[in-house]
Amino acid sequence: MRVLRVTCPACGEVCEVQLDEETLAAARSSPTGLAGVADFHGDHILVLYIDADGRDRGVRVYRALQRWEVIRVNPSFLSYMSEIRGFRVSAGSVVECFQDSPRAFIKVVGKGVELEAALRSFEHASHAVAWMEEFLEGLRRGAGDADLGTLLLSILVLDSCLPLKPLWGAARAFEAALRSRRLVIRVDEAAAELFRLYAERITWLYAGALDAVLRMDGWRLIDALVARDAITVRERLFSILALERRGVVRLEVVA
Ligand SMILES: [Zn+2]
């Protein structure tokens, strides 16, 4: 199998893309004759365009890629995840990421949105369906403001949630992650002072989370979340939303 190697013009990272049959078939069937393979770089995405003969037809860096038909994500992205070993998301556009052709999928379908995931084991399969339904509900609400980067970020969060017991209201977390480029964190200083008084007793809020979030006043949510370690992303997101529920933090929608 051939491997294309390109250097990202934005961050200098060297990205390797294996030219598999699925990618070439995607290029053949696409109206442009090109298939895009996306490589996740945290706050940006590198897309490598490949034609049906497997030739490199250029790269582009995107902060927010919002319109595409079918995009294949470089399977190296799967190495950031512990539970998901392949996925396909459809919400008008299709995003898929597979290393091979997995046989066993879990599939959930909502209004106009669909998520299929192949898991590394069936250990967490019973939780997975509930989490995936929360994810789809978040996607249904946030799809209009989502882009490829925030979609992949929210898949990382989903992956890190699968071993946990399903959480009521988690759709809000996925919605916020998907819209994170358009949400700005606003901290209510008075509420924050009050909250500090009893925060030490709240053990679920991991050490340092409160101070970290309170320093994020004025940040875009995406900048607070960007990390390639899924558990870190999830902890930050859930801390911010816990403070939102307590009126300490507000997420303001901006253009
Ligand atoms: Zn890069």
Residues whose N, C-alpha, C, O or C-beta is under 5 A from the ligand:
A	BS01	ZN	C8 A10 C11 G12 E13 H41
